[in-house]
Amino acid sequence: MKPSITLVGCGGSGSLAAEGLCRLISNEEYRLLLVDHDRVEPHNLRRQNFYTGDVGKFKSQVLAERLARQYGRRV
């Protein structure tokens, strides 16, 4: 069984923690699961790790796709 980390909440702290975790766990053995039922809203852009094009999308999905591309791993 592969070791895994589950991050619940991808808003203010979680969006930044997710990127930090990708930097720390460069080992492909680790699985990173992001959980957040909320969608990106315009007021989130000021203090969370999201961009204008992310508005309306699920926070967890936006982060997973971005981090997978940036760090070359499954999220």
GUKOLTI-580263 format. One line per 5 residues: for each residue x, y, z of C-alpha. Coordinates in steps of 0.25 Angstrom, whole numbers, plus 5000, padded with zeros to 4 digits. Example, Ala and Ser with C-alpha at 12.3 -4.5 7.8 and 13.67 -1.06 7.14 Angstrom:
# GUKOLTI-580263
5049,4982,5031  5055,4996,5029
# end
This chain:
# GUKOLTI-580263
5000,5000,5000  5005,5014,4996  5007,5024,5007  4997,5035,5005  4994,5049,5010
4980,5055,5010  4978,5070,5011  4964,5075,5014  4961,5089,5011  4968,5096,4999
4965,5110,5002  4974,5120,5009  4983,5111,5016  4981,5098,5009  4984,5104,4995
4997,5108,5000  5000,5096,5008  4997,5087,4996  5008,5093,4988  5017,5092,5000
5014,5077,5001  5017,5075,4986  5031,5082,4989  5034,5073,5001  5029,5060,4996
5036,5058,4983  5036,5043,4985  5026,5037,4975  5022,5027,4985  5014,5037,4993
4999,5039,4988  4994,5053,4991  4978,5055,4991  4972,5068,4992  4958,5070,4997
4949,5082,4996  4935,5083,4992  4935,5098,4990  4937,5106,4977  4946,5117,4974
4939,5131,4975  4944,5144,4971  4946,5149,4986  4956,5136,4988  4966,5142,4978
4971,5152,4988  4977,5143,4998  4976,5129,4992  4985,5122,4982  4976,5124,4970
4975,5132,4958  4963,5139,4950  4962,5127,4940  4959,5118,4952  4946,5125,4956
4935,5115,4956  4943,5102,4957  4945,5093,4969  4957,5097,4977  4962,5083,4979
4962,5080,4964  4968,5093,4960  4980,5091,4970  4981,5076,4966  4982,5079,4952
4992,5091,4954  5001,5084,4963  5001,5071,4955  5006,5079,4943  5016,5087,4951
5022,5076,4959  5020,5064,4949  5012,5056,4959  4998,5050,4961  4990,5059,4971
# end
